[in-house]
Amino acid sequence: MTFPQIRLYTGDDGESHFEEGTLELPRLEGTARRSRSYPTTEVSFEESPPGSSLGWHRAPARQYVITLTGTLEFETRLKKTFTLAPGIILLAEDTEGGGHRWRLTDDQPWRRVYVILK
């Protein structure tokens, strides 16, 4: 069992890139599945209203972004795009370089959880 995951990172060229993958959930006792544990420093919750967008920026820290509602289009400065929706985990690691931008593409607010990693 896995969760879909998108990793957003800074490449050797100093620009943001992304790759699609999965977050593995190895089988544990019974029918429950769980990922490994990750050391964290803080957790916060945020909501942006429908129609929101954010211009070019970098991730402020290496973090998981867990979308609860809303569908977004992310874009890198290299004009590459990906869609982020509930159920897709974003690992934002582009803390340097050109950064990325996003915009909401549906009529829902973007409700999300930020989990800052050590």
C-alpha positions in Angstrom: 0.0 0.0 0.0 1.2 3.5 -0.8 0.2 7.1 -0.9 0.9 9.2 -4.1 3.7 11.7 -3.4 5.2 14.5 -5.3 8.7 15.6 -4.3 9.5 19.3 -5.1 13.3 19.9 -4.9 16.1 22.2 -6.1 18.2 20.7 -8.9 21.9 21.1 -9.7 20.8 24.0 -12.0 19.4 25.9 -9.1 15.8 25.6 -10.3 12.8 23.8 -8.7 12.0 20.4 -10.2 9.5 17.8 -9.2 9.1 14.0 -9.4 6.1 11.8 -8.8 6.5 8.8 -6.6 5.0 7.1 -3.6 5.2 7.1 0.2 5.4 3.5 1.2 3.2 2.0 3.9 4.8 -1.3 4.9 2.4 -3.8 6.4 2.2 -3.9 10.2 0.2 -6.0 12.6 -3.3 -7.0 11.6 -4.7 -5.1 8.6 -3.2 -1.7 9.5 -0.5 -0.2 7.3 1.9 2.6 8.4 4.9 4.5 7.1 8.1 4.8 9.0 8.2 7.7 11.6 9.8 11.0 10.6 11.4 13.4 13.1 9.6 16.8 13.0 10.0 20.2 14.5 6.4 21.6 14.2 3.0 21.2 12.7 0.7 23.9 11.5 -2.6 24.2 9.7 -3.5 26.8 7.1 -6.5 27.8 4.9 -6.5 29.9 1.7 -9.8 31.0 0.2 -11.0 29.8 -3.2 -9.3 31.6 -6.1 -6.1 32.1 -4.1 -2.7 32.0 -5.7 0.9 32.7 -4.5 3.7 34.1 -6.7 7.2 32.8 -7.0 8.6 31.6 -3.7 10.6 28.7 -2.2 9.6 26.3 0.6 10.6 28.0 3.9 11.8 24.6 5.3 11.9 21.0 4.3 8.3 20.0 4.9 5.4 17.7 4.1 2.3 19.5 2.8 -0.9 17.5 3.3 -3.9 18.8 1.3 -7.3 18.3 3.0 -9.4 20.3 0.5 -8.7 22.1 -2.7 -7.0 21.3 -6.1 -4.0 23.3 -7.1 -1.7 23.7 -10.1 2.0 24.2 -9.1 4.4 25.6 -11.7 8.2 25.8 -11.7 10.2 28.6 -13.5 11.0 26.0 -16.1 7.2 26.0 -17.0 6.7 22.5 -15.7 3.4 21.9 -13.9 1.8 19.4 -11.6 -1.6 19.1 -9.9 -1.9 18.7 -6.1 -5.2 17.4 -4.8 -6.4 15.7 -1.6 -4.7 12.4 -1.2 -1.4 13.5 -2.8 1.4 14.2 -0.3 3.8 17.0 -1.3 7.3 16.8 0.0 8.6 20.4 -0.5 12.4 20.5 -0.5 13.0 23.5 -2.8 14.4 25.7 -0.1 16.9 27.4 -2.4 16.9 28.5 -6.0 14.2 29.6 -8.4 11.2 28.4 -6.5 7.7 27.7 -7.6 4.2 29.2 -7.6 0.7 27.8 -7.2 -2.9 28.7 -7.9 -6.2 27.1 -6.8 -8.1 25.6 -9.7 -11.4 24.6 -8.2 -14.0 26.4 -6.0 -12.8 25.0 -2.7 -10.5 26.6 -0.1 -7.0 25.1 0.2 -6.9 23.5 3.6 -3.6 21.9 4.4 -1.3 20.7 7.1 2.4 21.6 7.2 4.7 19.2 8.9 8.2 20.7 9.2 10.9 18.0 9.0 14.2 17.9 11.0 
